[in-house]
Amino acid sequence: MARIAVIGAGMGAMAAAARLAVAGHQVAVYERGRTHGGGVGRFERDGFAFDTGPGLLHLPAVYRDLFVKTGKETLEQCVELAQVDPASRHLFADGTDVLLPNASRAGVVRALDDAFGAGAGERWSDLVNRARDTWDATRRPLLEEPLRADWRALGRDPYPAPARRGISGWLRRDGGRPATLADVARRELKDPRAAALLESHALAHSLDPRTAPAGAAVLPYLEQTFGTWYARGGMRALADALYERCRARKVRFSFGAEVVGILEKDGRAAGVELADGSVAEADAVVAGIAPALLPALLGGAEPWRDGDVRPAGEPATGAAVGAGGGAAGRLTVFLALRGARPGDAAHRAVVHTPDREAELAAVFGAAGGGRGTREPCPRPTVTVLRPDDPTTRPDEDHEAVTLTATVAPHGPVDWIDGPAAEQDADRLVAAAEAAIPGLRDRLLWREVRTPADTAADTAAPGGAVPGPALAGADGRFLRPANLTRLPGLYLAGGWAHPGGGLAHAGMSGAMVAGLIVDGADWRGSQ
């Protein structure tokens, strides 16, 4: 039995903790905040309740596997999951309104043909087929195995060029620049509304479609193939269930316990030092925090070796990698509304911006350089979540609605500037009226959360939200490996391999547990 110290109680860290405890290890989790879940939080007021992090789940198989491997009760016995159908409603500036069914290829084709014109569905289906090839080529090395020293093979974009006369070589252009998701959208989909639909998947994952590799087309493929799911009680219910699973497996949690140092002994990680001066010795340390925070815990030493993938913004020897994804934050507005939720309301609606270039410049900078501007987009893309969940509202005569938009993180933008944040929130509410007519007349109150709030709650630099790891772009969209240069120190969670999102965090926890239990040569689940 080994002693394992886990820094942070986010989803990836708890996924690792539960698996390690089942393997017979003594696991202690040290969380600087007051509760578990990391970014998967809950805001409650006057009988209304809202998720502060992701509101939907994709790839539920990741958590089904976790619950099967760590106890007798299955995921569905612990959390009430339901597929969201339709998966999404999309509204465009020209008045186009399209409902996309959940996990139905044929249904999506029909919906796009009806909305965008004959042939639009077939073009989308062709793109999704190529995204499936990308998924098949990268699923195991990118999502099921630890990142290895030969990670550069993942720097090549596996998205296949369309077999069409005259453009078969377009995937590398402009003197060898690899194609981006924006290139795919423009060249393969033709219709600007279909292009906006594709690009919105990247934006929702903190990715700039102008720089994200073509292989980012796997994002709509995953959603369309494996479906979109909601948990009664919100995604916080999933975090609560994982926390209870950890407790059932005798994982010990300490809240309000800030780790200020990682101990080393005989060239290995040997425990953690806490802000109160106490020391917790351990045989291994799992860091479920942003890797950029680690050097401060190691006395200034870096946990990466030459040539390793590094956190966003960190220089790397021989290649600038790891800096491409997840540089954006979230502006969220919780709305308490009078009046019942209409029975035909879509759970998720996306109101698209009429000016995508202005939006991308506001979030990522004019050239996609990773620094947004203070000039807000007058009409950003807004996601409207309207769950039909009695646990989110005081009674049937009220409705809880969450609005989100992808924005620049705190730093490029001063999100502590309250009046400016309220003005930005006004823009979200104005855009959301396309999905909820008469919204402002129903409003009882609203609560605004900015990237500065996210940074305060989770310690994520700038309150940024990590995007998923992607192949291509010479490795700029990969995340730091779960193994570090310091034996006994492992990285878990959305800021480590294989990146952000609920499913990816669960995968990260599984990888770390495999490496600790079976050793550094572990190659993933068979």
C-alpha positions in Angstrom: 0.0 0.0 0.0 1.4 3.3 -1.1 0.6 6.7 0.3 -0.7 9.1 -2.4 -1.1 12.8 -1.9 -3.5 14.5 -4.4 -3.4 18.3 -4.9 -6.9 19.6 -5.7 -10.3 18.0 -5.7 -11.3 18.6 -9.3 -12.8 15.9 -11.5 -9.6 14.5 -12.9 -8.0 14.4 -9.4 -11.0 12.7 -7.9 -11.1 10.2 -10.8 -7.5 9.3 -10.1 -8.1 9.2 -6.3 -11.1 6.7 -6.6 -9.2 4.4 -8.9 -6.0 4.5 -6.7 -8.0 3.8 -3.6 -9.6 0.7 -5.2 -6.2 -0.5 -6.1 -5.3 -0.6 -2.4 -3.5 2.7 -1.9 -4.0 5.2 0.9 -5.2 8.4 -0.8 -5.4 11.9 0.8 -6.8 14.9 -1.2 -5.7 18.4 -0.2 -8.0 21.1 -1.6 -7.5 24.8 -1.0 -11.2 25.6 -1.5 -14.2 24.8 0.6 -15.6 22.0 -1.6 -14.9 19.4 -4.3 -15.5 19.5 -8.0 -13.1 22.2 -9.2 -14.8 24.1 -12.0 -17.9 21.9 -11.7 -19.6 24.0 -9.1 -23.2 25.1 -8.1 -24.7 28.5 -7.5 -27.9 28.7 -5.5 -30.2 31.6 -4.6 -33.9 31.9 -3.7 -34.7 28.3 -4.7 -32.9 28.6 -8.1 -29.8 26.6 -8.9 -27.2 26.8 -11.7 -24.1 24.9 -12.8 -21.0 27.2 -12.6 -19.1 25.0 -15.0 -20.1 22.7 -17.8 -23.8 22.1 -18.2 -23.8 19.0 -20.4 -21.9 15.8 -20.6 -20.4 14.1 -23.7 -18.8 10.6 -23.8 -20.6 9.4 -20.6 -18.8 6.0 -21.2 -15.8 7.5 -19.4 -17.7 7.9 -16.2 -19.6 4.6 -16.6 -16.2 2.9 -16.7 -15.0 4.8 -13.7 -18.0 3.8 -11.6 -17.9 0.2 -12.7 -14.2 0.0 -11.8 -14.6 1.6 -8.4 -17.7 0.1 -6.9 -20.9 -1.9 -7.1 -23.2 0.9 -8.1 -23.2 1.9 -11.7 -23.1 5.6 -12.9 -26.8 5.5 -13.6 -27.5 4.1 -10.1 -25.8 7.2 -8.7 -26.8 9.9 -11.2 -30.0 10.3 -13.2 -28.8 10.8 -16.7 -30.9 11.6 -19.7 -30.1 12.3 -23.4 -30.9 15.9 -24.5 -33.2 15.9 -27.5 -33.0 17.9 -29.6 -29.3 18.2 -28.9 -29.2 21.9 -29.8 -31.1 24.7 -31.5 -29.1 27.1 -33.6 -30.3 30.6 -34.5 -28.6 32.8 -37.0 -28.7 36.6 -37.7 -30.6 36.1 -41.0 -33.5 34.4 -39.1 -32.5 30.8 -39.8 -33.6 28.5 -37.0 -32.5 24.9 -37.0 -33.0 22.0 -34.5 -30.4 19.3 -34.5 -31.5 15.9 -33.1 -29.4 14.0 -30.6 -27.1 11.3 -32.0 -28.9 10.9 -35.3 -26.8 11.3 -38.5 -29.8 11.0 -40.8 -31.8 13.5 -38.7 -29.0 16.1 -38.8 -28.7 15.7 -42.6 -32.4 16.3 -43.0 -32.4 19.3 -40.6 -29.5 21.0 -42.4 -31.0 20.4 -45.8 -34.3 21.9 -44.6 -32.5 24.9 -43.0 -29.6 25.7 -45.4 -30.8 24.1 -48.7 -30.4 20.9 -50.6 -26.9 19.5 -50.4 -26.0 21.1 -47.1 -26.7 18.0 -45.1 -24.6 15.8 -47.4 -21.6 18.2 -47.2 -21.9 18.1 -43.4 -22.1 14.3 -43.4 -19.0 14.1 -45.6 -17.1 16.3 -43.2 -18.3 14.2 -40.2 -17.1 11.0 -42.0 -13.6 12.5 -42.3 -13.8 13.5 -38.7 -14.6 9.9 -37.9 -11.4 8.9 -39.6 -9.5 11.4 -37.5 -11.1 10.0 -34.4 -10.2 6.4 -35.3 -6.6 7.5 -36.0 -6.1 9.4 -32.8 -8.5 8.0 -30.2 -6.0 5.6 -28.6 -2.7 7.6 -28.7 -4.4 10.9 -27.8 -7.2 9.9 -25.4 -6.5 6.4 -24.0 -2.7 6.3 -23.6 -0.3 8.5 -21.6 1.6 11.1 -23.7 5.0 9.6 -24.6 8.4 11.0 -25.5 7.6 10.4 -29.1 4.6 12.7 -28.9 5.7 14.5 -32.1 3.8 12.0 -34.2 0.7 13.6 -32.9 1.9 16.9 -34.3 0.7 15.8 -37.7 -3.0 16.5 -38.4 -4.7 13.2 -39.3 -7.8 15.0 -40.8 -7.9 13.5 -44.4 -8.1 15.8 -47.4 -11.3 15.6 -49.3 -10.9 13.4 -52.4 -12.1 16.1 -54.8 -10.6 17.0 -58.0 -8.4 20.1 -57.9 -8.2 20.6 -54.1 -6.8 17.3 -52.9 -3.7 19.0 -51.6 -5.4 21.9 -49.8 -4.6 20.6 -46.3 -1.2 22.3 -46.5 -1.2 25.7 -48.0 0.4 29.1 -47.9 3.9 27.8 -48.1 3.2 24.7 -46.0 0.9 26.1 -43.3 -1.4 23.3 -42.1 -5.1 23.8 -42.7 -7.2 25.1 -39.8 -10.8 24.3 -38.8 -11.8 27.7 -40.4 -10.2 26.4 -43.7 -12.3 23.3 -43.4 -15.5 25.2 -42.7 -15.0 27.6 -45.7 -13.9 25.0 -48.3 -16.0 22.0 -47.4 -19.3 23.5 -46.1 -19.7 26.5 -48.5 -22.7 28.0 -46.6 -21.5 30.6 -44.0 -24.2 29.4 -41.6 -22.9 25.8 -41.8 -19.4 27.2 -41.3 -20.5 29.1 -38.3 -22.1 25.9 -36.9 -18.8 24.0 -37.2 -16.7 26.9 -35.8 -19.0 27.3 -32.8 -17.9 23.8 -31.6 -14.4 25.0 -31.4 -15.3 28.3 -29.7 -17.3 26.4 -27.1 -14.2 24.4 -26.3 -12.0 27.6 -25.9 -10.5 27.1 -29.3 -9.9 29.7 -32.1 -11.1 28.1 -35.3 -8.6 30.3 -37.2 -5.7 28.5 -35.5 -7.2 25.2 -34.4 -6.1 22.3 -36.6 -8.5 20.7 -39.1 -8.7 17.7 -36.9 -10.8 19.8 -34.4 -13.7 18.5 -36.6 -13.7 15.6 -34.2 -15.6 17.8 -31.7 -19.0 17.8 -33.6 -18.3 14.2 -34.5 -18.1 13.2 -30.9 -21.3 15.1 -30.0 -23.2 13.8 -33.0 -22.1 10.2 -32.6 -22.1 9.7 -28.8 -24.8 12.1 -27.9 -25.4 14.9 -25.4 -26.4 14.1 -21.8 -27.8 16.0 -18.8 -27.8 14.9 -15.2 -30.7 15.7 -12.9 -29.4 18.3 -10.5 -26.9 19.5 -13.1 -23.3 18.4 -13.6 -22.7 19.2 -10.0 -24.7 16.0 -9.3 -21.9 14.1 -11.2 -19.2 15.8 -9.1 -21.1 15.0 -5.9 -21.5 11.3 -7.0 -17.8 11.0 -7.7 -16.9 12.6 -4.4 -19.2 10.2 -2.5 -17.6 7.3 -4.5 -14.2 8.5 -3.3 -15.4 8.7 0.3 -16.8 5.2 0.0 -13.4 4.0 -1.1 -11.9 5.6 2.0 -10.2 8.6 0.2 -9.6 11.3 2.9 -10.4 14.9 1.9 -9.0 18.0 3.6 -10.6 21.3 2.5 -9.2 24.7 3.1 -5.8 23.0 2.8 -3.6 24.9 0.4 -0.5 23.1 -0.8 2.5 25.5 -0.9 5.3 23.0 -1.7 6.0 19.6 -3.1 8.6 17.7 -1.1 11.5 15.9 -2.7 13.6 13.1 -1.2 16.2 11.0 -2.9 15.2 12.4 -6.2 11.5 11.6 -5.9 8.4 13.4 -4.9 7.9 12.6 -1.2 4.8 14.5 -0.1 3.4 18.0 0.2 3.8 21.0 2.5 0.7 22.9 3.5 0.1 26.6 4.1 -0.3 26.0 7.9 3.2 24.6 8.0 2.3 21.0 8.3 3.8 18.3 6.1 2.1 15.3 4.6 4.5 12.6 3.5 3.7 10.4 0.6 5.1 7.9 -1.8 3.6 9.7 -4.8 2.0 13.1 -5.5 -0.8 13.7 -8.0 -1.1 17.4 -9.0 -4.7 18.1 -10.2 -3.9 21.8 -10.8 -2.7 23.8 -13.8 0.9 22.7 -14.6 2.0 26.3 -14.9 1.6 26.6 -11.1 4.0 23.7 -10.4 7.4 25.4 -10.5 6.4 27.6 -7.6 5.6 24.4 -5.6 9.0 22.9 -6.6 11.1 25.8 -5.4 11.4 27.2 -8.9 12.4 23.9 -10.6 10.5 22.9 -13.7 8.8 19.5 -13.9 9.4 19.1 -17.6 12.3 17.9 -19.5 13.8 19.3 -22.7 11.5 18.5 -25.5 8.4 17.9 -23.3 5.1 19.5 -24.1 4.7 22.4 -21.8 1.8 24.5 -20.5 0.4 27.3 -22.6 2.8 30.2 -22.8 5.8 28.3 -21.6 8.8 28.0 -23.9 9.9 24.5 -25.0 13.3 23.4 -26.2 13.2 22.7 -29.9 9.5 23.4 -30.5 6.9 25.8 -29.3 4.3 23.3 -28.2 1.4 23.2 -25.8 0.4 26.8 -26.3 -2.4 26.5 -28.7 -5.6 25.6 -26.9 -7.6 26.7 -23.9 -6.6 30.4 -23.7 -10.2 31.7 -23.4 -12.5 32.1 -20.4 -16.2 32.1 -19.8 -18.7 35.0 -19.1 -21.7 33.4 -17.5 -25.0 35.0 -16.6 -27.5 33.2 -14.3 -31.1 34.3 -14.9 -34.0 33.8 -12.5 -37.2 34.1 -14.5 -40.8 34.3 -13.6 -43.1 32.2 -15.7 -43.0 28.5 -16.5 -40.6 26.9 -18.9 -42.4 26.2 -22.2 -42.7 22.5 -22.8 -41.2 22.8 -26.3 -38.2 24.8 -25.2 -34.8 23.4 -26.4 -32.5 22.5 -23.5 -29.6 24.2 -25.4 -29.8 27.0 -27.9 -26.9 28.7 -29.6 -27.5 32.2 -30.8 -24.8 32.9 -33.4 -23.0 36.2 -33.7 -23.6 38.2 -36.9 -19.9 39.2 -36.9 -17.6 36.2 -36.3 -14.4 38.1 -37.1 -15.2 40.7 -34.5 -16.0 38.0 -31.9 -12.8 36.1 -32.5 -10.7 39.3 -32.4 -12.3 40.2 -29.0 -11.5 36.8 -27.6 -8.2 35.8 -29.2 -6.9 38.9 -30.8 -7.0 40.1 -34.4 -4.6 37.5 -35.7 -5.5 34.7 -33.3 -2.5 35.6 -31.2 -4.0 34.5 -27.9 -4.7 38.0 -26.4 -8.2 39.3 -26.6 -9.0 43.0 -26.8 -11.0 45.2 -24.4 -13.3 46.1 -27.2 -16.2 43.7 -26.7 -18.0 42.0 -29.5 -21.4 43.9 -29.8 -23.2 40.6 -30.4 -21.3 37.6 -29.2 -22.3 33.9 -29.7 -24.4 33.0 -26.7 -25.3 29.5 -25.5 -28.6 29.4 -23.7 -29.2 26.5 -21.3 -32.8 25.8 -20.2 -32.9 22.5 -18.4 -36.3 20.9 -17.7 -35.2 20.0 -14.2 -37.3 20.7 -11.1 -34.2 20.9 -8.9 -33.1 24.1 -10.6 -36.2 26.2 -9.8 -38.4 27.0 -6.8 -41.6 25.8 -8.5 -43.2 25.2 -11.9 -44.0 28.9 -12.2 -40.3 29.9 -12.5 -37.4 29.0 -14.7 -33.6 28.9 -14.3 -31.6 29.9 -17.4 -27.9 30.0 -17.9 -26.2 32.2 -20.6 -22.6 31.7 -21.5 -20.2 33.2 -24.0 -16.5 32.5 -24.7 -14.4 35.6 -23.8 -10.8 36.6 -23.2 -9.4 35.5 -19.9 -8.7 37.9 -17.0 -5.5 39.7 -17.7 -6.0 40.8 -21.3 -9.4 42.0 -20.0 -10.0 43.5 -16.6 -12.9 41.4 -15.5 -12.8 43.0 -12.0 -14.2 46.1 -13.6 -17.8 45.6 -12.5 -19.6 48.1 -14.7 -17.8 46.8 -17.8 -18.7 43.2 -16.9 -22.3 44.2 -16.4 -22.4 45.8 -19.9 -21.0 42.7 -21.4 -23.7 40.7 -19.5 -26.3 43.1 -21.1 -25.1 42.0 -24.5 -25.6 38.3 -23.6 -29.1 39.0 -22.4 -30.0 41.0 -25.5 -28.7 38.2 -27.8 -30.5 35.5 -25.8 -33.9 37.2 -26.5 -33.7 35.5 -29.9 -34.1 32.2 -28.1 -36.4 33.4 -25.3 -38.7 36.2 -26.5 -39.7 38.6 -23.8 -36.8 37.5 -21.7 -36.2 40.9 -20.0 -39.8 41.2 -19.0 -39.6 37.9 -17.1 -36.4 38.7 -15.3 -36.4 38.6 -11.5 -32.7 38.9 -11.0 -29.4 37.9 -12.6 -25.9 36.9 -11.3 -22.8 37.5 -13.4 -19.7 35.4 -13.2 -16.5 36.4 -15.1 -13.1 34.7 -15.7 -11.9 36.6 -12.6 -14.4 34.7 -10.5 -13.3 31.4 -12.2 -9.7 32.3 -11.3 -10.6 32.9 -7.7 -12.5 29.7 -7.4 -10.2 27.3 -9.2 -6.8 29.0 -9.4 -6.8 28.5 -13.2 -4.5 31.2 -14.6 -6.7 34.1 -15.8 -9.7 32.0 -15.2 -9.1 30.3 -18.5 -10.9 27.1 -19.4 -8.7 24.3 -20.8 -9.6 23.0 -24.2 -9.3 19.4 -25.2 -6.0 18.0 -26.6 -5.9 17.8 -30.4 -3.5 16.3 -32.9 -1.9 18.5 -35.5 -0.5 22.0 -35.5 3.0 20.6 -34.6 1.7 19.7 -31.1 0.6 23.2 -30.1 -2.8 21.8 -28.9 -1.3 19.0 -26.8 -1.2 19.2 -23.0 1.7 18.4 -20.6 2.2 14.6 -20.1 0.9 12.9 -17.0 4.5 11.8 -16.2 7.0 14.5 -15.1 10.7 14.6 -14.9 10.4 14.1 -11.1 9.7 10.5 -10.3 6.6 10.1 -8.2 5.0 13.4 -9.4 2.0 13.0 -11.8 -0.3 15.5 -13.5 -4.1 15.0 -13.7 -7.0 17.1 -14.8 -8.0 19.3 -17.6 -4.7 21.2 -17.8 -2.8 18.0 -18.3 -3.0 15.3 -21.0 -5.5 14.7 -22.7 -6.9 18.2 -22.0 -10.1 19.9 -20.8 -13.7 18.8 -20.6 -15.5 16.4 -18.2 -14.8 13.3 -20.3 -11.1 14.3 -20.8 -10.6 14.9 -17.1 -12.0 11.5 -16.4 -9.6 10.0 -18.9 -6.7 11.9 -17.3 -7.5 10.4 -13.9 -7.6 6.9 -15.4 -4.1 7.4 -17.0 -2.5 8.6 -13.8 -4.0 5.7 -11.8 -2.6 3.3 -14.5 0.8 4.8 -14.4 1.0 4.6 -10.6 -0.4 1.1 -10.3 1.3 -0.5 -13.2 4.4 1.7 -13.7 5.7 4.1 -16.3 5.5 1.5 -19.0 1.7 1.3 -18.8 0.3 1.8 -22.3 -3.4 2.3 -21.5 -6.4 0.1 -21.0 -6.7 -2.7 -23.5 
